Amino acid sequence: MTRNELTLSLIRAGLYSGAWALDDDTYEPVSREFVAAAMVEFPSFLPPELRTLRDVGGGKKLAAPLWLPEAWDCDNLARAFGVYVGICMARDAVLTKRTRGNIAGGKLNFCPTPTTGHAINWFVDHERNVFCVDCATLNVTDLTDAQRASIFAGESI
């Protein structure tokens, strides 16, 4: 997908604010399943000091990124997760002997409330649909119309 096609996907999803850094000429769409697998693997990619165990109910715990306000929080997690998915895509390209563009994904910043900012990841799938992941919770998330309107920056990773 070209930079223009990527931009059109972001516009259709109501995410593109114009103040974005899209550095590459071509981008490789990524499936939701690929990103879901990366969400499960991501905590083990982090150093032990930057991960924790999160209670998921039923006496089960799941590895999750540690949250350290201003030191290792949403923007750091979103950038790290985007890079991790890119690493997974590059590994897959080597294993399958395919040439790929940069991952069709990155990070965006928005204001969930008038006084706070938050960063999450965005990805474009093979059908050119955009989906978002909140690395703080490692969940796929939908933005409200108000949150979409508050997007103030974004970038490809």
Z-matrix of the N, CA and C atoms (Angstrom, degrees):
N
C 1 1.447
C 2 1.524 1 107.54
N 3 1.314 2 117.05 1 140.04
C 4 1.467 3 121.38 2 -179.94
C 5 1.534 4 110.43 3 -81.62
N 6 1.318 5 115.27 4 168.71
C 7 1.466 6 119.77 5 176.41
C 8 1.530 7 110.12 6 -58.77
N 9 1.344 8 117.02 7 -40.78
C 10 1.474 9 120.04 8 179.13
C 11 1.522 10 111.58 9 -64.26
N 12 1.328 11 117.96 10 -41.92
C 13 1.469 12 121.07 11 177.69
C 14 1.529 13 110.83 12 -63.59
N 15 1.326 14 116.22 13 -40.10
C 16 1.466 15 120.42 14 177.01
C 17 1.522 16 110.36 15 -62.72
N 18 1.319 17 116.51 16 -45.83
C 19 1.466 18 120.93 17 179.25
C 20 1.524 19 110.69 18 -59.97
N 21 1.331 20 117.82 19 -42.58
C 22 1.467 21 120.77 20 178.15
C 23 1.529 22 111.62 21 -62.40
N 24 1.320 23 117.64 22 -38.97
C 25 1.475 24 120.38 23 176.72
C 26 1.525 25 110.64 24 -62.51
N 27 1.322 26 116.61 25 -42.01
C 28 1.469 27 120.45 26 179.27
C 29 1.523 28 111.04 27 -67.18
N 30 1.329 29 117.32 28 -38.51
C 31 1.468 30 120.86 29 177.82
C 32 1.523 31 110.22 30 -64.64
N 33 1.345 32 116.87 31 -47.04
C 34 1.474 33 120.59 32 179.03
C 35 1.526 34 111.52 33 -58.57
N 36 1.329 35 117.49 34 -33.61
C 37 1.466 36 121.72 35 179.81
C 38 1.528 37 112.28 36 -80.92
N 39 1.339 38 116.70 37 -5.12
C 40 1.457 39 120.22 38 -179.58
C 41 1.509 40 113.67 39 75.44
N 42 1.339 41 116.96 40 23.80
C 43 1.463 42 120.16 41 -176.13
C 44 1.519 43 114.08 42 -106.28
N 45 1.310 44 118.01 43 -23.06
C 46 1.460 45 120.15 44 -172.76
C 47 1.519 46 111.09 45 -79.93
N 48 1.335 47 115.65 46 122.54
C 49 1.463 48 120.32 47 -178.64
C 50 1.526 49 112.58 48 -102.76
N 51 1.310 50 117.27 49 -7.05
C 52 1.457 51 120.29 50 -177.61
C 53 1.515 52 112.89 51 93.84
N 54 1.315 53 118.06 52 -25.97
C 55 1.466 54 122.04 53 -179.00
C 56 1.530 55 109.31 54 -97.27
N 57 1.324 56 115.61 55 56.03
C 58 1.456 57 120.77 56 -176.58
C 59 1.520 58 110.64 57 -116.93
N 60 1.320 59 116.35 58 152.50
C 61 1.461 60 122.69 59 173.71
C 62 1.528 61 107.73 60 -108.30
N 63 1.330 62 115.79 61 104.68
C 64 1.464 63 121.95 62 176.49
C 65 1.525 64 106.19 63 -113.14
N 66 1.316 65 115.99 64 99.14
C 67 1.458 66 122.01 65 -165.14
C 68 1.521 67 116.33 66 -81.49
N 69 1.325 68 118.41 67 -23.36
C 70 1.458 69 120.19 68 -171.75
C 71 1.524 70 111.89 69 -104.15
N 72 1.331 71 115.21 70 164.50
C 73 1.464 72 120.93 71 177.75
C 74 1.522 73 111.66 72 -86.17
N 75 1.344 74 117.17 73 -32.47
C 76 1.459 75 121.24 74 -179.56
C 77 1.527 76 110.37 75 -128.68
N 78 1.331 77 114.21 76 149.43
C 79 1.463 78 121.37 77 -177.88
C 80 1.522 79 109.35 78 -134.87
N 81 1.320 80 115.65 79 145.29
C 82 1.453 81 122.05 80 -179.93
C 83 1.524 82 109.22 81 -103.26
N 84 1.340 83 117.64 82 118.66
C 85 1.461 84 119.35 83 175.50
C 86 1.524 85 110.46 84 -58.91
N 87 1.320 86 115.83 85 156.91
C 88 1.462 87 121.11 86 -178.02
C 89 1.531 88 108.50 87 -133.49
N 90 1.311 89 116.76 88 135.90
C 91 1.467 90 119.93 89 -177.80
C 92 1.527 91 111.01 90 -75.33
N 93 1.301 92 114.52 91 154.27
C 94 1.466 93 120.51 92 175.86
C 95 1.527 94 110.69 93 -60.67
N 96 1.332 95 116.06 94 -36.06
C 97 1.469 96 120.26 95 179.88
C 98 1.528 97 111.04 96 -65.84
N 99 1.325 98 116.57 97 -38.89
C 100 1.462 99 120.82 98 178.72
C 101 1.525 100 110.12 99 -63.26
N 102 1.337 101 116.02 100 -45.26
C 103 1.466 102 120.49 101 179.47
C 104 1.534 103 110.28 102 -66.78
N 105 1.337 104 117.70 103 -39.00
C 106 1.469 105 120.84 104 178.55
C 107 1.523 106 110.39 105 -61.21
N 108 1.329 107 117.57 106 -41.62
C 109 1.464 108 120.43 107 177.22
C 110 1.527 109 110.60 108 -64.19
N 111 1.319 110 116.51 109 -40.11
C 112 1.465 111 120.38 110 178.53
C 113 1.534 112 111.09 111 -64.66
N 114 1.341 113 117.21 112 -35.18
C 115 1.476 114 119.97 113 178.48
C 116 1.527 115 110.43 114 -62.13
N 117 1.323 116 116.88 115 -38.09
C 118 1.468 117 120.90 116 179.35
C 119 1.528 118 110.33 117 -69.10
N 120 1.337 119 116.79 118 -40.78
C 121 1.466 120 121.70 119 -176.44
C 122 1.527 121 114.07 120 -79.35
N 123 1.330 122 117.15 121 -26.63
C 124 1.466 123 122.06 122 -171.09
C 125 1.532 124 114.35 123 -52.38
N 126 1.345 125 120.25 124 -47.19
C 127 1.466 126 118.07 125 -178.58
C 128 1.532 127 113.65 126 -57.46
N 129 1.323 128 118.19 127 -35.19
C 130 1.467 129 119.78 128 -179.77
C 131 1.528 130 111.82 129 -72.42
N 132 1.325 131 117.74 130 -17.33
C 133 1.457 132 123.01 131 175.56
C 134 1.534 133 110.75 132 -73.36
N 135 1.325 134 116.01 133 -26.92
C 136 1.467 135 121.47 134 -176.91
C 137 1.516 136 111.00 135 -79.12
N 138 1.342 137 117.77 136 151.73
C 139 1.463 138 119.95 137 173.40
C 140 1.532 139 109.63 138 -60.76
N 141 1.325 140 117.99 139 150.58
C 142 1.470 141 120.86 140 -178.14
C 143 1.532 142 113.67 141 -53.51
N 144 1.320 143 116.84 142 -31.56
C 145 1.462 144 120.80 143 -178.70
C 146 1.526 145 112.75 144 -68.85
N 147 1.335 146 117.10 145 -17.02
C 148 1.462 147 121.12 146 -177.31
C 149 1.528 148 112.90 147 -110.77
N 150 1.322 149 116.45 148 20.82
C 151 1.467 150 119.67 149 175.36
C 152 1.516 151 110.07 150 -135.86
N 153 1.306 152 113.97 151 160.53
C 154 1.452 153 121.78 152 -178.06
C 155 1.526 154 108.47 153 -143.39
N 156 1.314 155 116.51 154 177.07
C 157 1.462 156 121.36 155 173.49
C 158 1.514 157 107.75 156 -107.84
N 159 1.320 158 116.56 157 130.62
C 160 1.460 159 122.26 158 -178.50
C 161 1.528 160 108.10 159 -111.51
N 162 1.331 161 116.02 160 131.83
C 163 1.459 162 121.74 161 177.96
C 164 1.524 163 109.10 162 -69.68
N 165 1.335 164 117.29 163 123.41
C 166 1.462 165 121.67 164 179.15
C 167 1.528 166 111.61 165 -110.85
N 168 1.330 167 116.32 166 12.00
C 169 1.461 168 121.43 167 177.28
C 170 1.518 169 112.57 168 91.75
N 171 1.305 170 114.87 169 160.86
C 172 1.462 171 120.51 170 178.82
C 173 1.510 172 113.39 171 64.64
N 174 1.332 173 116.73 172 25.69
C 175 1.457 174 120.45 173 -179.23
C 176 1.519 175 113.88 174 75.44
N 177 1.339 176 117.55 175 8.05
C 178 1.458 177 121.13 176 -179.21
C 179 1.516 178 110.92 177 -99.99
N 180 1.318 179 114.81 178 145.99
C 181 1.463 180 121.67 179 175.79
C 182 1.521 181 108.18 180 -124.75
N 183 1.324 182 114.82 181 148.29
C 184 1.457 183 121.88 182 -178.12
C 185 1.529 184 108.46 183 -128.09
N 186 1.319 185 116.47 184 137.92
C 187 1.463 186 119.85 185 176.46
C 188 1.522 187 109.15 186 -63.04
N 189 1.317 188 115.87 187 138.99
C 190 1.463 189 122.09 188 -177.99
C 191 1.527 190 108.92 189 -148.42
N 192 1.336 191 116.34 190 156.12
C 193 1.463 192 118.67 191 175.89
C 194 1.530 193 111.06 192 -65.30
N 195 1.310 194 116.00 193 141.44
C 196 1.462 195 121.97 194 174.56
C 197 1.526 196 108.57 195 -75.41
N 198 1.319 197 117.47 196 144.75
C 199 1.467 198 123.20 197 179.35
C 200 1.522 199 108.24 198 -108.52
N 201 1.336 200 117.08 199 117.68
C 202 1.458 201 122.55 200 176.80
C 203 1.529 202 107.48 201 -123.53
N 204 1.329 203 118.21 202 104.33
C 205 1.471 204 120.62 203 -176.73
C 206 1.531 205 112.36 204 -49.39
N 207 1.321 206 114.42 205 131.28
C 208 1.462 207 125.41 206 177.52
C 209 1.526 208 114.57 207 66.76
N 210 1.327 209 119.15 208 -12.70
C 211 1.466 210 120.57 209 178.78
C 212 1.524 211 111.22 210 -107.45
N 213 1.313 212 116.61 211 -40.82
C 214 1.470 213 122.61 212 -179.27
C 215 1.517 214 106.53 213 -149.31
N 216 1.328 215 114.88 214 74.99
C 217 1.466 216 119.87 215 -176.18
C 218 1.530 217 109.69 216 -123.51
N 219 1.308 218 118.33 217 -153.79
C 220 1.463 219 122.01 218 -167.63
C 221 1.526 220 114.46 219 -56.35
N 222 1.317 221 118.77 220 -44.32
C 223 1.465 222 118.72 221 -177.76
C 224 1.523 223 111.40 222 -68.80
N 225 1.333 224 117.29 223 -39.11
C 226 1.458 225 120.66 224 177.33
C 227 1.530 226 111.05 225 -66.12
N 228 1.339 227 116.33 226 -43.97
C 229 1.457 228 120.94 227 179.81
C 230 1.527 229 111.34 228 -64.33
N 231 1.334 230 117.32 229 -43.36
C 232 1.461 231 120.62 230 -179.42
C 233 1.529 232 110.71 231 -63.97
N 234 1.303 233 117.26 232 -42.81
C 235 1.469 234 119.38 233 178.90
C 236 1.536 235 109.87 234 -66.02
N 237 1.328 236 117.54 235 -44.71
C 238 1.470 237 120.87 236 -179.63
C 239 1.530 238 111.17 237 -63.18
N 240 1.335 239 117.10 238 -42.26
C 241 1.461 240 119.22 239 -179.92
C 242 1.527 241 111.19 240 -66.65
N 243 1.320 242 117.44 241 -40.09
C 244 1.460 243 120.29 242 176.48
C 245 1.518 244 111.55 243 -60.28
N 246 1.323 245 116.50 244 -43.22
C 247 1.465 246 120.98 245 177.45
C 248 1.526 247 109.44 246 -63.69
N 249 1.338 248 117.31 247 -42.04
C 250 1.463 249 120.42 248 -179.69
C 251 1.534 250 111.12 249 -61.43
N 252 1.320 251 117.92 250 -44.59
C 253 1.465 252 120.28 251 178.14
C 254 1.531 253 109.63 252 -62.31
N 255 1.330 254 116.98 253 -39.19
C 256 1.465 255 120.57 254 175.95
C 257 1.521 256 112.24 255 -61.60
N 258 1.326 257 116.79 256 -40.12
C 259 1.468 258 121.20 257 176.64
C 260 1.532 259 109.65 258 -62.97
N 261 1.318 260 116.75 259 -43.94
C 262 1.469 261 120.62 260 178.51
C 263 1.528 262 111.07 261 -61.69
N 264 1.335 263 116.77 262 -40.51
C 265 1.469 264 120.86 263 178.60
C 266 1.538 265 110.05 264 -65.59
N 267 1.336 266 117.32 265 -41.77
C 268 1.471 267 120.73 266 179.61
C 269 1.525 268 110.00 267 -65.52
N 270 1.321 269 117.28 268 -41.73
C 271 1.468 270 121.09 269 177.37
C 272 1.534 271 109.95 270 -60.20
N 273 1.330 272 116.24 271 -44.40
C 274 1.459 273 120.72 272 179.04
C 275 1.528 274 110.90 273 -63.32
N 276 1.321 275 117.29 274 -38.74
C 277 1.475 276 120.77 275 178.97
C 278 1.526 277 110.70 276 -63.20
N 279 1.326 278 117.16 277 -41.41
C 280 1.466 279 120.62 278 178.60
C 281 1.528 280 110.12 279 -66.01
N 282 1.326 281 116.73 280 -45.39
C 283 1.468 282 120.27 281 -177.64
C 284 1.524 283 112.62 282 -65.81
N 285 1.338 284 116.81 283 -33.11
C 286 1.470 285 120.33 284 -179.35
C 287 1.529 286 112.33 285 -98.31
N 288 1.335 287 115.65 286 1.77
C 289 1.473 288 122.33 287 179.71
C 290 1.529 289 111.74 288 54.73
N 291 1.332 290 115.09 289 45.76
C 292 1.471 291 122.02 290 177.75
C 293 1.514 292 110.03 291 -112.67
N 294 1.309 293 116.34 292 146.58
C 295 1.453 294 121.45 293 171.99
C 296 1.522 295 106.89 294 -93.73
N 297 1.303 296 116.61 295 131.29
C 298 1.465 297 120.80 296 -178.30
C 299 1.514 298 109.86 297 -130.47
N 300 1.336 299 114.63 298 157.50
C 301 1.457 300 120.70 299 171.29
C 302 1.521 301 109.00 300 -82.37
N 303 1.297 302 116.12 301 -179.13
C 304 1.462 303 121.12 302 174.83
C 305 1.533 304 108.94 303 -61.17
N 306 1.299 305 117.05 304 152.64
C 307 1.460 306 121.03 305 179.25
C 308 1.530 307 110.53 306 -60.71
N 309 1.324 308 116.28 307 136.72
C 310 1.467 309 121.55 308 176.16
C 311 1.513 310 107.37 309 -80.91
N 312 1.313 311 114.59 310 75.42
C 313 1.460 312 120.58 311 -177.77
C 314 1.509 313 110.47 312 -168.71
N 315 1.306 314 115.01 313 167.65
C 316 1.449 315 120.03 314 -179.96
C 317 1.511 316 111.62 315 178.07
N 318 1.312 317 115.12 316 -147.63
C 319 1.460 318 122.98 317 -174.59
C 320 1.515 319 108.19 318 -130.57
N 321 1.320 320 115.69 319 145.12
C 322 1.465 321 120.02 320 172.57
C 323 1.518 322 109.38 321 -133.68
N 324 1.316 323 115.31 322 154.08
C 325 1.464 324 122.45 323 179.18
C 326 1.519 325 108.96 324 -117.13
N 327 1.324 326 115.91 325 136.94
C 328 1.456 327 121.22 326 178.67
C 329 1.519 328 108.75 327 -146.66
N 330 1.327 329 115.83 328 173.33
C 331 1.465 330 121.66 329 179.86
C 332 1.525 331 109.38 330 -112.22
N 333 1.346 332 118.16 331 102.39
C 334 1.461 333 119.68 332 178.79
C 335 1.527 334 112.26 333 -67.52
N 336 1.325 335 116.34 334 -25.26
C 337 1.463 336 122.08 335 173.81
C 338 1.527 337 106.55 336 -136.27
N 339 1.321 338 118.72 337 165.44
C 340 1.470 339 119.79 338 -179.01
C 341 1.530 340 114.41 339 -61.39
N 342 1.339 341 117.84 340 -17.87
C 343 1.463 342 119.31 341 -175.47
C 344 1.527 343 114.04 342 -115.67
N 345 1.344 344 118.00 343 3.58
C 346 1.459 345 119.05 344 -178.63
C 347 1.524 346 111.02 345 -131.37
N 348 1.317 347 115.62 346 152.74
C 349 1.449 348 122.00 347 174.67
C 350 1.520 349 109.68 348 -114.23
N 351 1.323 350 116.00 349 158.63
C 352 1.465 351 120.84 350 178.61
C 353 1.520 352 108.30 351 -150.46
N 354 1.326 353 116.66 352 150.01
C 355 1.464 354 122.40 353 178.14
C 356 1.525 355 108.64 354 -122.53
N 357 1.336 356 115.23 355 138.40
C 358 1.456 357 121.82 356 176.31
C 359 1.527 358 108.41 357 -138.72
N 360 1.320 359 116.38 358 171.43
C 361 1.453 360 121.43 359 176.80
C 362 1.518 361 110.56 360 -96.26
N 363 1.324 362 115.67 361 152.39
C 364 1.459 363 122.73 362 171.95
C 365 1.532 364 107.93 363 -128.80
N 366 1.323 365 115.64 364 149.26
C 367 1.461 366 122.50 365 177.72
C 368 1.524 367 108.90 366 -141.99
N 369 1.323 368 116.31 367 152.39
C 370 1.462 369 121.86 368 175.60
C 371 1.525 370 107.33 369 -114.06
N 372 1.345 371 115.84 370 126.26
C 373 1.466 372 120.19 371 -178.58
C 374 1.537 373 111.29 372 -87.27
N 375 1.302 374 116.64 373 -177.84
C 376 1.471 375 122.08 374 -175.26
C 377 1.524 376 113.23 375 -67.18
N 378 1.333 377 117.75 376 -19.80
C 379 1.470 378 121.46 377 176.32
C 380 1.524 379 111.45 378 -91.90
N 381 1.338 380 116.45 379 7.60
C 382 1.470 381 124.13 380 179.78
C 383 1.536 382 112.54 381 71.59
N 384 1.330 383 116.61 382 20.72
C 385 1.467 384 121.44 383 175.05
C 386 1.519 385 109.01 384 -90.62
N 387 1.325 386 115.74 385 141.04
C 388 1.456 387 121.38 386 -179.80
C 389 1.523 388 108.89 387 -97.58
N 390 1.332 389 115.71 388 137.56
C 391 1.459 390 120.56 389 172.84
C 392 1.520 391 108.36 390 -135.07
N 393 1.321 392 115.55 391 154.14
C 394 1.466 393 121.38 392 -175.12
C 395 1.523 394 110.84 393 -118.24
N 396 1.330 395 115.32 394 150.14
C 397 1.460 396 122.91 395 178.39
C 398 1.521 397 107.91 396 -128.86
N 399 1.316 398 116.17 397 131.08
C 400 1.461 399 121.41 398 174.16
C 401 1.522 400 107.60 399 -96.51
N 402 1.324 401 116.67 400 110.44
C 403 1.465 402 120.83 401 -176.68
C 404 1.509 403 113.57 402 -70.06
N 405 1.308 404 117.32 403 -18.68
C 406 1.468 405 119.18 404 176.67
C 407 1.522 406 110.42 405 -64.80
N 408 1.344 407 116.23 406 -33.86
C 409 1.462 408 121.21 407 -178.59
C 410 1.525 409 112.48 408 -112.40
N 411 1.328 410 117.23 409 -10.07
C 412 1.461 411 123.33 410 -173.63
C 413 1.524 412 111.12 411 54.18
N 414 1.337 413 114.88 412 45.80
C 415 1.461 414 121.85 413 177.62
C 416 1.522 415 109.96 414 -126.16
N 417 1.338 416 115.54 415 147.64
C 418 1.469 417 120.10 416 169.44
C 419 1.519 418 106.45 417 -69.25
N 420 1.314 419 116.62 418 137.61
C 421 1.460 420 120.64 419 -175.00
C 422 1.522 421 110.85 420 -135.66
N 423 1.302 422 116.76 421 148.27
C 424 1.460 423 122.45 422 173.20
C 425 1.519 424 108.47 423 -106.70
N 426 1.317 425 116.19 424 140.09
C 427 1.455 426 120.36 425 176.28
C 428 1.526 427 109.25 426 -91.24
N 429 1.317 428 115.77 427 144.30
C 430 1.458 429 120.31 428 173.78
C 431 1.527 430 108.37 429 -73.96
N 432 1.321 431 116.52 430 166.83
C 433 1.463 432 119.78 431 176.82
C 434 1.521 433 110.96 432 -58.98
N 435 1.327 434 116.97 433 -40.42
C 436 1.469 435 120.58 434 179.42
C 437 1.526 436 110.95 435 -64.19
N 438 1.320 437 117.26 436 -40.42
C 439 1.463 438 120.09 437 178.06
C 440 1.528 439 110.88 438 -66.63
N 441 1.329 440 117.56 439 -40.30
C 442 1.470 441 120.59 440 176.93
C 443 1.529 442 110.05 441 -60.43
N 444 1.318 443 116.29 442 -41.78
C 445 1.467 444 120.83 443 -179.38
C 446 1.526 445 111.63 444 -66.83
N 447 1.347 446 117.54 445 -21.43
C 448 1.457 447 120.77 446 -176.70
C 449 1.537 448 113.24 447 -92.84
N 450 1.337 449 118.16 448 1.27
C 451 1.463 450 120.57 449 179.49
C 452 1.523 451 109.24 450 -60.86
N 453 1.316 452 115.93 451 127.52
C 454 1.455 453 119.37 452 -178.29
C 455 1.527 454 114.26 453 -119.70
N 456 1.320 455 117.99 454 -8.23
C 457 1.466 456 119.94 455 178.05
C 458 1.514 457 109.22 456 -164.12
N 459 1.304 458 115.42 457 155.67
C 460 1.447 459 121.49 458 176.11
C 461 1.509 460 109.90 459 -161.38
N 462 1.326 461 114.92 460 162.13
C 463 1.458 462 119.54 461 -179.46
C 464 1.516 463 109.97 462 -156.83
N 465 1.337 464 114.81 463 155.09
C 466 1.454 465 119.27 464 169.13
C 467 1.527 466 106.81 465 -86.24
N 468 1.311 467 114.86 466 157.16
C 469 1.487 468 118.88 467 179.10
C 470 1.503 469 107.50 468 -123.70
